[in-house]
Amino acid sequence: MAKGERLFVKVTRESLPQVKDKYPFLYLERGRLEIDDSSVKWIDADGNVVPIPVATLNTLLLGPGTTVTHEAIKTATAANCSVCWVGEDSLLFYAAGFLPTADTRNLKLQMALASNEESALKVARTMFAKRFPDADLEGKSLNSMMGMEGNRVRALYQQKAEAYGVGWQGRQFTPGKFQLSDLTNQVLTATNAALYGIVCSAVHTMGYSPHIGFIHSGSPLPFVYDLADLYKEQLCIDLAFSLSRDMAGRYDKHKVSDAFRKRVIAIDLLNLITADINELMGVKHARRARK
């Protein structure tokens, strides 16, 4: 070893992968997450042991039948891997655990923008501009832009239904009664919940709050819903109608999860979220230079 070289390099927050560099999510159910030999391991219901590289993951989605040790949570969050508790196949989003950010600079920025009526409307207008790139939104109120968005989404549902030859009676979802919905609504519900989990963990990881929104309000995670709406058309709506045609009336959770995961990776969702949040908050450069 040359003089001055170190055998062991200290791991710091700066040397960890940034949110945009990670694998978006890993869904686990019916097993145990624990520490073995100083690393996180997953033991499934059949006794198979799988190492989990938490430092390269943005989110662990823990489904039903999952137990987790205190040390596993501590290790995962220390590596900036958020943990979310979800329903079966991520059909419902329950809660999220994360490492509190080292400083509150981004949170303070978000609060300052949201608490000022003019700056909050400017952020909201920037979000709508991504969905209406050819429309003149200057001077439009929040309610007016929300009305435009409602019309756009309803038209989009009908357009996708006709394009894929799928019957459509409108968006329907009753919490806790997933099976009562038609197939397209079931896929929409599942993929929306998974998207919320990913966005929520990304927001936490970047030091912002999911509770301070610019369009949505009076809901548990308004900023998450604000951001998720930017990606639903491609990740959830188009996929729901596409899979409804392919699954021929029978919901297949494995097919939905696999197809959703491929789309998340194909559009590089974590990189998109990072860039979009920085743009919305007026942050020109990420706080840490990419290694």
C-alpha positions as CSV (number, residue, x, y, z in Angstrom):
1,M,0.0,0.0,0.0
2,A,1.4,3.4,-1.0
3,K,2.1,5.8,1.8
4,G,-0.9,7.9,2.6
5,E,-3.5,5.4,1.2
6,R,-6.1,4.2,3.7
7,L,-7.4,0.6,3.9
8,F,-10.7,1.7,5.3
9,V,-12.6,4.9,4.1
10,K,-15.0,6.5,6.5
11,V,-18.6,6.5,5.2
12,T,-20.2,9.9,5.5
13,R,-23.5,11.3,4.3
14,E,-21.7,13.0,1.5
15,S,-20.3,9.7,0.2
16,L,-23.7,8.0,0.2
17,P,-25.7,7.8,-3.1
18,Q,-28.1,10.7,-3.6
19,V,-31.8,10.0,-4.0
20,K,-31.6,10.3,-7.8
21,D,-28.8,7.7,-7.9
22,K,-30.7,4.9,-6.1
23,Y,-33.0,2.1,-7.1
24,P,-36.5,3.5,-6.6
25,F,-38.1,0.9,-4.3
26,L,-38.3,-2.7,-3.1
27,Y,-41.6,-4.2,-2.0
28,L,-41.5,-6.9,0.7
29,E,-44.2,-8.9,2.4
30,R,-44.6,-11.9,4.7
31,G,-41.1,-12.2,6.2
32,R,-38.7,-10.6,8.6
33,L,-36.2,-7.8,8.2
34,E,-33.3,-8.0,10.5
35,I,-29.6,-7.4,11.0
36,D,-27.1,-10.3,10.4
37,D,-23.4,-9.7,10.2
38,S,-23.9,-6.0,10.3
39,S,-26.0,-5.9,7.2
40,V,-29.7,-5.9,6.5
41,K,-31.2,-9.3,5.6
42,W,-34.6,-10.4,4.5
43,I,-35.9,-13.8,5.6
44,D,-39.0,-14.8,3.7
45,A,-41.8,-17.1,4.7
46,D,-39.9,-20.1,3.3
47,G,-36.7,-19.4,5.2
48,N,-34.8,-18.0,2.3
49,V,-32.2,-15.3,3.3
50,V,-31.7,-12.4,1.0
51,P,-29.2,-9.5,1.6
52,I,-30.8,-6.1,1.1
53,P,-28.4,-3.4,-0.1
54,V,-30.2,-0.6,1.6
55,A,-27.7,2.1,0.7
56,T,-28.6,1.7,-3.0
57,L,-32.4,1.8,-2.3
58,N,-34.6,4.8,-2.0
59,T,-37.5,3.1,-0.3
60,L,-38.4,-0.2,1.3
61,L,-42.1,-0.8,1.0
62,L,-43.1,-3.2,3.8
63,G,-46.4,-5.1,3.1
64,P,-48.5,-7.3,5.3
65,G,-46.9,-10.1,7.4
66,T,-43.7,-8.2,7.8
67,T,-41.8,-7.9,11.0
68,V,-38.8,-5.7,11.4
69,T,-36.2,-5.3,14.1
70,H,-35.1,-2.0,15.7
71,E,-31.6,-2.4,14.4
72,A,-32.8,-3.0,10.8
73,I,-34.8,0.2,10.9
74,K,-31.8,2.0,12.4
75,T,-29.4,0.7,9.7
76,A,-31.7,1.4,6.8
77,T,-32.6,4.9,7.7
78,A,-28.9,5.7,8.5
79,A,-28.2,4.8,4.9
80,N,-30.9,7.2,3.8
81,C,-33.2,4.4,2.8
82,S,-36.8,5.4,3.8
83,V,-39.2,2.7,5.1
84,C,-42.9,2.8,4.2
85,W,-45.6,0.6,5.6
86,V,-48.2,-0.2,2.9
87,G,-51.1,-2.5,2.2
88,E,-50.8,-5.7,0.2
89,D,-49.2,-5.0,-3.1
90,S,-48.8,-1.3,-2.0
91,L,-52.6,-0.9,-2.4
92,L,-52.7,1.5,0.5
93,F,-50.1,3.8,1.9
94,Y,-50.0,3.8,5.8
95,A,-46.9,5.5,7.1
96,A,-43.3,6.4,6.4
97,G,-40.1,6.2,8.5
98,F,-37.0,8.2,7.6
99,L,-33.8,9.7,9.0
100,P,-34.5,13.3,10.0
101,T,-32.5,15.6,7.7
102,A,-29.2,16.9,9.1
103,D,-30.3,20.5,8.6
104,T,-33.6,22.3,7.9
105,R,-32.5,24.6,5.1
106,N,-34.8,23.0,2.5
107,L,-37.7,22.8,5.0
108,K,-37.4,26.5,5.8
109,L,-37.4,27.3,2.1
110,Q,-40.5,25.3,1.5
111,M,-42.3,26.9,4.4
112,A,-41.4,30.4,3.3
113,L,-42.7,29.7,-0.3
114,A,-45.9,28.1,0.9
115,S,-46.7,30.8,3.5
116,N,-46.6,33.6,1.0
117,E,-49.7,33.7,-1.2
118,E,-47.8,35.1,-4.2
119,S,-44.9,32.6,-4.1
120,A,-47.2,29.7,-3.3
121,L,-49.3,30.5,-6.4
122,K,-46.1,30.8,-8.5
123,V,-45.0,27.3,-7.4
124,A,-48.4,25.9,-8.2
125,R,-48.4,27.6,-11.6
126,T,-45.0,26.0,-12.4
127,M,-46.5,22.6,-11.6
128,F,-49.5,23.2,-13.9
129,A,-47.3,24.5,-16.6
130,K,-45.7,21.1,-16.9
131,R,-49.1,19.7,-17.8
132,F,-50.2,22.6,-19.9
133,P,-47.0,23.6,-21.7
134,D,-48.9,25.5,-24.5
135,A,-51.4,27.3,-22.2
136,D,-51.0,30.9,-20.9
137,L,-51.4,30.4,-17.2
138,E,-50.3,34.0,-16.2
139,G,-53.0,35.6,-14.1
140,K,-55.0,32.4,-13.6
141,S,-56.2,31.6,-10.1
142,L,-55.4,28.3,-8.4
143,N,-59.1,27.3,-8.7
144,S,-59.1,28.0,-12.4
145,M,-56.0,25.9,-13.0
146,M,-57.4,23.1,-10.8
147,G,-60.5,23.2,-13.0
148,M,-58.4,22.9,-16.1
149,E,-56.5,19.9,-14.6
150,G,-59.8,18.2,-13.7
151,N,-61.0,18.5,-17.2
152,R,-57.7,17.3,-18.6
153,V,-57.7,14.2,-16.4
154,R,-61.3,13.2,-17.3
155,A,-60.5,13.6,-21.0
156,L,-57.3,11.6,-20.5
157,Y,-59.2,8.7,-18.9
158,Q,-61.7,8.7,-21.9
159,Q,-58.9,9.0,-24.4
160,K,-57.0,6.0,-22.9
161,A,-60.1,3.9,-22.7
162,E,-60.8,4.4,-26.4
163,A,-57.2,3.9,-27.3
164,Y,-56.9,0.6,-25.5
165,G,-60.5,-0.5,-26.1
166,V,-61.4,-0.7,-22.4
167,G,-64.8,0.2,-20.9
168,W,-64.7,3.1,-18.5
169,Q,-67.3,4.3,-16.0
170,G,-65.2,6.8,-14.1
171,R,-62.8,6.8,-11.2
172,Q,-64.1,4.8,-8.3
173,F,-62.3,3.7,-5.1
174,T,-63.7,2.8,-1.7
175,P,-61.0,2.5,1.0
176,G,-60.9,-1.0,2.3
177,K,-63.1,-2.4,-0.5
178,F,-60.5,-2.8,-3.3
179,Q,-62.3,-5.8,-4.9
180,L,-65.5,-3.7,-5.5
181,S,-63.7,-1.6,-8.1
182,D,-63.4,-2.6,-11.7
183,L,-60.0,-3.8,-13.0
184,T,-58.8,-0.5,-14.3
185,N,-59.6,1.3,-11.1
186,Q,-57.9,-1.5,-9.1
187,V,-54.7,-0.9,-11.1
188,L,-55.0,2.8,-10.7
189,T,-55.4,2.5,-6.9
190,A,-52.4,0.1,-6.6
191,T,-50.0,2.2,-8.7
192,N,-51.1,5.5,-7.2
193,A,-50.3,4.2,-3.7
194,A,-46.9,2.8,-4.8
195,L,-46.2,6.2,-6.4
196,Y,-47.1,8.0,-3.2
197,G,-44.7,5.9,-1.3
198,I,-41.8,6.6,-3.6
199,V,-42.5,10.3,-3.8
200,C,-42.9,10.6,0.0
201,S,-39.6,9.0,0.6
202,A,-37.9,11.2,-2.0
203,V,-39.4,14.3,-0.4
204,H,-38.2,13.2,3.1
205,T,-34.8,12.3,1.8
206,M,-34.3,15.8,0.3
207,G,-35.2,17.5,3.5
208,Y,-38.7,18.8,2.6
209,S,-42.0,18.1,4.2
210,P,-44.8,16.0,2.6
211,H,-47.3,18.0,4.7
212,I,-46.7,21.4,3.1
213,G,-48.4,21.5,-0.3
214,F,-49.0,24.2,-3.0
215,I,-52.0,22.8,-4.8
216,H,-53.6,20.2,-2.5
217,S,-54.6,21.0,1.1
218,G,-56.5,19.4,3.9
219,S,-55.1,16.0,3.1
220,P,-52.4,14.0,4.9
221,L,-49.6,14.4,2.3
222,P,-50.4,17.5,0.1
223,F,-46.9,18.0,-1.3
224,V,-46.7,14.3,-2.2
225,Y,-50.1,14.6,-4.1
226,D,-48.9,17.8,-5.8
227,L,-45.8,16.0,-7.1
228,A,-47.4,12.6,-7.9
229,D,-49.8,14.3,-10.2
230,L,-46.9,15.2,-12.4
231,Y,-46.1,11.6,-13.1
232,K,-49.5,9.8,-12.9
233,E,-50.4,10.1,-16.6
234,Q,-47.4,8.0,-17.7
235,L,-46.9,5.8,-14.6
236,C,-50.4,5.0,-13.5
237,I,-53.2,6.1,-16.0
238,D,-51.7,4.8,-19.2
239,L,-50.5,1.6,-17.4
240,A,-53.9,0.9,-15.9
241,F,-55.7,0.9,-19.2
242,S,-52.9,-1.0,-20.9
243,L,-52.9,-3.7,-18.3
244,S,-56.7,-3.9,-18.2
245,R,-56.7,-5.0,-21.8
246,D,-53.8,-7.5,-21.3
247,M,-55.2,-9.0,-18.0
248,A,-58.6,-9.7,-19.6
249,G,-60.7,-8.9,-16.5
250,R,-58.5,-10.7,-13.8
251,Y,-56.3,-8.6,-11.5
252,D,-52.7,-10.0,-11.4
253,K,-50.7,-8.3,-8.6
254,H,-47.4,-9.6,-9.9
255,K,-48.0,-8.3,-13.4
256,V,-49.0,-4.9,-12.1
257,S,-46.0,-4.6,-9.8
258,D,-43.6,-5.7,-12.5
259,A,-45.0,-3.4,-15.1
260,F,-45.1,-0.4,-12.7
261,R,-41.5,-1.0,-11.6
262,K,-40.3,-1.1,-15.3
263,R,-42.0,2.2,-16.0
264,V,-40.5,3.8,-12.9
265,I,-37.0,2.8,-14.0
266,A,-37.6,3.7,-17.6
267,I,-38.4,7.3,-16.9
268,D,-35.7,7.5,-14.2
269,L,-38.3,8.7,-11.7
270,L,-36.0,9.6,-8.8
271,N,-33.9,11.8,-11.1
272,L,-37.1,13.4,-12.3
273,I,-38.4,14.1,-8.8
274,T,-35.1,15.5,-7.7
275,A,-34.9,17.9,-10.7
276,D,-38.6,18.9,-10.4
277,I,-38.4,19.7,-6.7
278,N,-35.2,21.7,-7.2
279,E,-36.9,23.7,-10.0
280,L,-40.1,24.2,-8.0
281,M,-38.2,25.4,-5.0
282,G,-35.9,27.6,-7.0
283,V,-32.8,25.6,-6.1
284,K,-30.4,25.8,-9.0
285,H,-27.8,23.4,-7.8
286,A,-28.1,20.3,-5.6
287,R,-26.5,20.8,-2.2
288,R,-24.0,18.1,-2.7
289,A,-21.9,17.6,-5.8
290,R,-22.4,14.2,-7.4
291,K,-19.5,11.9,-6.7
